[in-house]
Amino acid sequence: MGRADRLDDKRFLKRQYRDASNLNARVSIHRTFSTNPHGFLQWIFERLDLPPDCRLLELGCGSGELWRDNLGRIPEGWNLTLTDASAGMAQQARRNLASGGRLFRFALADAQAVPFPAAAFDAVIADHMLYHVRERPRALAEIRRVMRPAGRFYASTVGSGHMRELAELVSGFDPQLDVWRSGGLEEGFTLENGAEQIAALFREVTLQRYEDSLAVTELEPLIAYIQSGRMTVGEGRLGELKEYLKREMTRRGGVIRISKETGLFSAVRE
C-alpha cells in the first residue's frame, strides 16, 4: 500500500491532477452509485443566486463538469472564466465545453495569486478545491480582491467524516494505513471549519448540506476509486485487494454502503 499524501502537498497534487483520469474515476462512482437521484452538480447550480449578466470566475474548474452538467441552463448573459492550476485539467475542461462557445474563457491560475484585476467578477466559485490550498487565508484574500463589492462567493467541500466507511474498509485491508487522519483533511477546509475561515473576509456566510450516500454494488469502480487517490495499492496486491473487497461485499449482502458529507458555503463580499 502506498503512503497517504497530504491533500495540499504540491507533489501529490501535480500527480493527481496532471490530467482528468483520477478525477473521472472519483466522479464516476458518485454518478453511478449515489442514492440521491438529484445530482450534486445540478444541486450546486440551482443555488447560485446571480444576476443575468454575471461575470463569474471558477477556481479549480477541473474538467468543467459543473458547467457541462448544466450547459443548457446557463443564462446567455453570463460570462464565465474557468481556471485551474493544472494545464491538463484546463485543456480537458476546454474540450468538454467546446460546444459552449462564447460562454467560456479558460486560463491557468493559482488560487493564492489570482491573475485578474480587482473587482473583475460578480461571483467566484471554488468547488471542492480549497482543501487543496495550503495558504487558504491568502487564497480567500485573493478571491475577495477580484470580486466586486456585494459579489457572491460559493465554496463546496466535504465533512470530516466524508466516506469514512471507505477509509475503514481500506484500513481493514492494510491496518498500517490510516488514510483519514494522515491525509490532512481535518486541518483543511471542511464543513466543520469552513464557515469560520470564510467569515474572516466575507459576511452572510451560510451552509447548505447535500444529503447523499453511496450504495456500491460493483468491485471495479470501487477499486478504481481507491487507486485514483491518496490510498493507492501496489500492482502486486491488486488481486489481493479485489478478493478482500469481494468478501466484504458478499458479507454485506452485495452492497457496500458509504456515507457522504457534502455541502455548499455561500457568502457576500464586504
N, C-alpha and C positions, 0 to 999 in steps of 0.2 A: 504494500500500500504506500502510495506517495505521501509526502508531508502535506499538511493543510496550510496553504499560503494565506496571508492576511488579505482581506478584501481590498485594502488600499495599497498593497505592495506593487510598485511600478513594474517589476519583472513579471509578476503574476498577471497584471492587467495587460501587459504587452502580449503575453502568450494567449491569454484568454480571449482577447478581442482583436487579434490580428485579422480575423475575418468573421463571418457570421455563423460558422459551423457550431460552435459551442452554444451560442445564444439560441440558435434554431433548435438544438436538442432540448433545451430547457423550455422554450416556448411550446414545443410540440407536445410535451407531456401534459402541460396545462390545457392546451386546446383539446386534447383527446380525452382526458380523464377528469376534468373539473366537474364537480357536482352542481355548480351554479350554471344554469343554461344561458344566462346573460353574460356575455364575455367581458372580461376585465377592461379591455381597451375601449370597448363601446361605453362601458360604465364611466370611465375617466372622461371621455369626450363629452358625455352628457352633463358633466359637472363643470365644464368650462363656461364661466359667466363672462363673456367677452363681447365687445362691440362688433357691429357688422363690418367695420373697416379695420380690423385689428392687425397690428404689426406684432407678430409673435416669434419668439426665439425658443427653440428647444436645445437644451444642453444634454449631450449624451443620447443622441437620437437612435443609436444602434442601427438596425436595418430598416428603420422607418415604419415599423409595424403599427404604431399608434395611428399613423395617418393612412396607411394602406387599408387598415380595417375600417376606416371612417371616410374614405375618399369621396364617396358620393354625398356626404353630409357637410363638407366644409363649405362655409359661405364663400361666395365668389369674391367678396371684398377683402378676405383675409390674405395677408402676405406673410408667408412662413419661411423662416430661416432655420434650417436644421443643421446642427453641428455635432461633431464627435471628435474625441481626441485621437481616434484610430482612423487612418486613411482607408483601411479595408472596410470598416463599417460604414463610413460616409459614402464610399463608392457603391456598396450594396444598397444603401438607402436610395441613392440616386437611381439605380437600376429598378428597384422596387416601385418607385414613384414616378417613373418616366411618363406615365400617362397623365400625371397631374399637371404637367406643363408649367404654366406661369405661376402657379400657386407656390412653388418651392424654390428656394435658393439653398445651396449647400456650402459648408465651409468646415475646415478643421479648427477646433478651439479647445483650449484648456479652460475648465471652469474656474480655475484660480487666476486666470489672466484673460478675460473675455475680450476678443479683438474688435470691439464695437464701441462707438462713442456713447457718451452719457445720454440718458433719456431717449434711446433709439427705439425702444419697444414698449408696447402696451401691456405685454404679458411675457412671462418666462415659465417654461415647463422643464422640470427635472424628473423624469420618470425612472424610478428605480436606479439612480446613479449616484446620489450624494454619499452613500455609504462607501463608495469607491474613492472619495476625495479626502486626502489626508489633511489638508488645511481648509476645513469647512468654513470657519469664520471668514477667511479670505474669500472663498468662493461666494458665500452669501453676500458679502460686501460688494463683490463684482456684479452679482445678479441685481442687487439694489441699484447700483450705479447706472446700469444700462436700461433701467426701467424708468418710465415717466412717472411723475407724481400721481398717486392713486392707481398705479398699474397693479395688476394681479400676478401673484406668484403661486405656482402649483408644484408640489413635490410628492411623489408617491414613494412608498417604501414598505418594509415588512416589519413585523414584530419580532421580539427576541426569541419567541417560541415557534417561529415560522418553520413548517415542515420538520418539526422536532422528531417525529416518528421515523423519518428517513435518516436523520442523524443517529438515532438509536439503532436502527437497522444496520447501518454501515459499521457502527461501533461494535455491534454484535458479531459482525464478520471479522473485524480486526480491533480488539479491545485497546490496542496501543494508540489508536487514533481517536481523539476527542474533537470531532470536526466543528462542533458548535463554538465552544469556548476558545479554541485555538485559532479561529478564523477572524477574530477582531470585530464581529458584528455587535457585540454588547458594548463596544467602545465607540460605535459609529453613529449612524443616523437611522433611528428606528421609530416605530410608532410610540414607544415609551418616552424617548428623549428628543424627538424631532421638534415638537412644539416649542420647547424651551430654547433650542438653538435658533429657530426662525424668529421667535419673539424678540430677540436681541436687536433685530434690524427692521422688523415688519410689525404691523398691527393687525387686529382682527384675525388672529390665527385660529383656524378651525380644523378639525379632523373628521373625515367620514371614513368609515370602515366598510370594506367589501367582504361580505360573508361568502366563504367558499371552502372547499376541501378537495382532495383527490381520492378517487377510488380506482386504483391501478389494477388492471386485470391481465396485463401482458408484461413479460420479462424484458424484452429487448428495449422498449422505450425507457424502462427504469434503469437498465444498465447504461444506456446512452446518456441519461441524465447524470448519473453518478460519474461517468467518465468525462463529462463536459465541464466539471467544476473543480473545486479545491480537493475533493476527495477521490482522487484517481487510483485505480488498481492496475498494477503492472500486468503486462501481457501474459506472463506466466501463470497468473492467478485468475484470469478471467473465467476460465472454466469452473474453477472452484467457487467463484462468486455467483455464477449462474446457478449452480447446483444449490448453493445456500439460499438464494432468493426463491428458487423453485420450491424448496422445502417450506420456507416461510409462507409463501403464497398458498400452498396446499394446506398448511396448518391453520391458516386464517380463512379458509373456505373459498379460496380462489380470488380473494380481493385483498390488496394491501391498502389500507386507509391511512391517509396522511392529512393532517390538519394544516390549514393555511391562516396566516395573519397578515393581511394586506390592507392598505388604506391610502387615502389621499389628503395631504395637508393643503390648505389654501390660505393665502394671506394677502394683505394690501400694503403697498409701499407707503412709508410715512410721507 
